[in-house]
Amino acid sequence: MGNPNATSALTPTLSPHGESGSREYFLGKKVLITGGAGFLGSSLAQALIPLGAEVTILDAMLPLYGGNLFNLESIKEKIQFVQGDIRDQKLMDTLVVGKDIIYNFAAQVSYIDSKDQPFLDLDINGKGHLTVLEAVRQYAPHARILFSSSRMVYGKITTTPVSENHPTDPLSLYGIHKLLAEKYYRYYTHTFGMDTVSIRIPNPYGSRQQMKHNKYSIVGWFVRQAMEHKSITIFGDGSQERDYLYVDDIVDAFLELTEKGVSGEVYNIGTQERVTFGGMVDAVIAEVGSGNKINIPWPESYEKNETGNYVADTKKIEKITSWKPSISLQEGIKRMVAYYKENKEHYW
Ligand SMILES: NC(=O)c1ccc[n+]([C@@H]2O[C@H](COP(=O)([O-])OP(=O)(O)OC[C@H]3O[C@@H](n4cnc5c(N)ncnc54)[C@H](O)[C@@H]3O)[C@@H](O)[C@H]2O)c1
């Protein structure tokens, strides 16, 4: 997809995602984003290009996940796109060479599917990440690697807000394998001095997320249901609290932690706002202007995975960066609805 060097002449600009400064750090940096055609990876790529980074995207474009070339359409001449799999050791050995920063976003993302496809989840979310780490150890030992972990590593929440020291006892194989990968990253820092940082993402939402199914990124699915004038089904009374973080704020956190995150550490990100599931659905219906909600009892299979109320304690990232989320749920949903109204044919 075009010449990766085409970006090098660009001058750095203010981050489109906040007040975080000139971000000269990224100018001319050679960046690899695995899973980069998906929701978060492509959004990060969109932010890195104006900062003058040279971006290579690797994505396996596996069906049912969020890989979508339209996510990269507006920057396609400025990136290098490689279709391939993080589990391919030979490919990874080649791709990491010369890279300064590696964002490892490639994943099986659904905790629901991890129950039905346990070995696939382990293969991608465990072995796949080990494959990248081994490639970096041998061929790019000085690269900075950022790993997109999940709030699902915590399991049942015992105290809120949830700090990084909260017990980790995941309720899904997805959460177990995310925790496994976090430990891989930490091990490679501890043992080989590699430069890794893990970030625990809460409930992300925003433009470019997949809208095909409800197995992850649930806000998107509800936006779709509302846009199609359908009923939105809520398990239980909808009082469970979640920490919904808009994609631009997530991208901003990744940029900040790329510069300032401490090697071997893990960081929470989140809004610190307590929003109920029902409240999120109300916001979607109000913004779209159609749809309605119905409550049904928790299906047993879901209830077993229910973590209880989640809101992140973000003191750790705030201590070392100026990061603060800046987009309210109402504003985020508004942007999202506008995006999908305009680009529906690429996501439905
Ligand atoms: N979306 C969420 O709800 C959520 C929440 C917390 C953490 N995360 C994490 O954030 C990261 C990005 O998720 P997202 O929301 O952008 O999902 P996404 O599905 O939009 O993107 C993931 C991308 O990874 C690609 N991929 C999957 N397996 C691959 C492989 N073996 N090799 C190469 N590419 C592969 C997919 O094709 C897809 O484009 C993931 O690590 C995910 O676990 C996501």
The ligand as an SDF file (V2000), in Angstrom:
LIG
                    3D

 44 48  0  0  0  0  0  0  0  0999 V2000
  -12.2850   -4.0780   21.4040 N   0  0  0  0  0  0  0  0  0  0  0  0
  -12.2850   -4.3950   22.7040 C   0  0  0  0  0  0  0  0  0  0  0  0
  -13.3590   -4.5640   23.3120 O   0  0  0  0  0  0  0  0  0  0  0  0
  -10.9820   -4.4930   23.4630 C   0  0  0  0  0  0  0  0  0  0  0  0
  -10.9670   -4.3200   24.8420 C   0  0  0  0  0  0  0  0  0  0  0  0
   -9.7620   -4.4240   25.5360 C   0  0  0  0  0  0  0  0  0  0  0  0
   -8.5960   -4.7480   24.8380 C   0  0  0  0  0  0  0  0  0  0  0  0
   -8.6410   -4.9130   23.4980 N   0  0  0  0  0  0  0  0  0  0  0  0
   -7.4110   -5.3080   22.8030 C   0  0  0  0  0  0  0  0  0  0  0  0
   -7.0310   -4.2960   21.8820 O   0  0  0  0  0  0  0  0  0  0  0  0
   -6.3960   -4.8980   20.7400 C   0  0  0  0  0  0  0  0  0  0  0  0
   -7.0290   -4.3940   19.4660 C   0  0  0  0  0  0  0  0  0  0  0  0
   -8.3990   -4.7560   19.4680 O   0  0  0  0  0  0  0  0  0  0  0  0
   -9.4430   -4.0770   18.4820 P   0  0  0  0  0  0  0  0  0  0  0  0
  -10.5900   -3.6490   19.2790 O   0  0  0  0  0  0  0  0  0  0  0  0
   -8.7390   -3.1250   17.5860 O   0  0  0  0  0  0  0  0  0  0  0  0
   -9.9170   -5.3680   17.6590 O   0  0  0  0  0  0  0  0  0  0  0  0
  -10.0400   -5.5850   16.0880 P   0  0  0  0  0  0  0  0  0  0  0  0
  -10.6580   -6.9200   15.8830 O   0  0  0  0  0  0  0  0  0  0  0  0
  -10.6670   -4.4240   15.4540 O   0  0  0  0  0  0  0  0  0  0  0  0
   -8.5100   -5.6320   15.6450 O   0  0  0  0  0  0  0  0  0  0  0  0
   -7.7150   -6.7530   15.8470 C   0  0  0  0  0  0  0  0  0  0  0  0
   -6.9740   -7.0130   14.5410 C   0  0  0  0  0  0  0  0  0  0  0  0
   -6.0440   -8.0810   14.7250 O   0  0  0  0  0  0  0  0  0  0  0  0
   -6.0160   -8.8260   13.5210 C   0  0  0  0  0  0  0  0  0  0  0  0
   -5.4970  -10.1530   13.8510 N   0  0  0  0  0  0  0  0  0  0  0  0
   -6.0980  -11.1160   14.5840 C   0  0  0  0  0  0  0  0  0  0  0  0
   -5.2940  -12.1800   14.6840 N   0  0  0  0  0  0  0  0  0  0  0  0
   -4.1760  -11.8830   14.0010 C   0  0  0  0  0  0  0  0  0  0  0  0
   -2.9740  -12.5840   13.7660 C   0  0  0  0  0  0  0  0  0  0  0  0
   -2.8000  -13.8320   14.2400 N   0  0  0  0  0  0  0  0  0  0  0  0
   -1.9890  -11.9870   13.0400 N   0  0  0  0  0  0  0  0  0  0  0  0
   -2.1750  -10.7280   12.5600 C   0  0  0  0  0  0  0  0  0  0  0  0
   -3.3000  -10.0330   12.7300 N   0  0  0  0  0  0  0  0  0  0  0  0
   -4.2860  -10.5970   13.4570 C   0  0  0  0  0  0  0  0  0  0  0  0
   -7.4510   -8.8400   13.0600 C   0  0  0  0  0  0  0  0  0  0  0  0
   -7.5500   -9.1490   11.6760 O   0  0  0  0  0  0  0  0  0  0  0  0
   -7.8950   -7.4330   13.3920 C   0  0  0  0  0  0  0  0  0  0  0  0
   -7.6920   -6.5470   12.3120 O   0  0  0  0  0  0  0  0  0  0  0  0
   -6.5010   -6.4020   20.9540 C   0  0  0  0  0  0  0  0  0  0  0  0
   -5.2820   -6.8680   21.4900 O   0  0  0  0  0  0  0  0  0  0  0  0
   -7.5970   -6.5550   21.9630 C   0  0  0  0  0  0  0  0  0  0  0  0
   -7.4680   -7.7450   22.7250 O   0  0  0  0  0  0  0  0  0  0  0  0
   -9.7900   -4.7700   22.7860 C   0  0  0  0  0  0  0  0  0  0  0  0
  1  2  1  0
  2  3  2  0
  2  4  1  0
  4  5  1  0
  4 44  2  0
  5  6  2  0
  6  7  1  0
  7  8  2  0
  8  9  1  0
  8 44  1  0
  9 10  1  0
  9 42  1  0
 10 11  1  0
 11 12  1  0
 11 40  1  0
 12 13  1  0
 13 14  1  0
 14 15  2  0
 14 16  1  0
 14 17  1  0
 17 18  1  0
 18 19  2  0
 18 20  1  0
 18 21  1  0
 21 22  1  0
 22 23  1  0
 23 24  1  0
 23 38  1  0
 24 25  1  0
 25 26  1  0
 25 36  1  0
 26 27  1  0
 26 35  1  0
 27 28  2  0
 28 29  1  0
 29 30  1  0
 29 35  2  0
 30 31  1  0
 30 32  2  0
 32 33  1  0
 33 34  2  0
 34 35  1  0
 36 37  1  0
 36 38  1  0
 38 39  1  0
 40 41  1  0
 40 42  1  0
 42 43  1  0
M  CHG  2   8   1  16  -1
M  END
$$$$
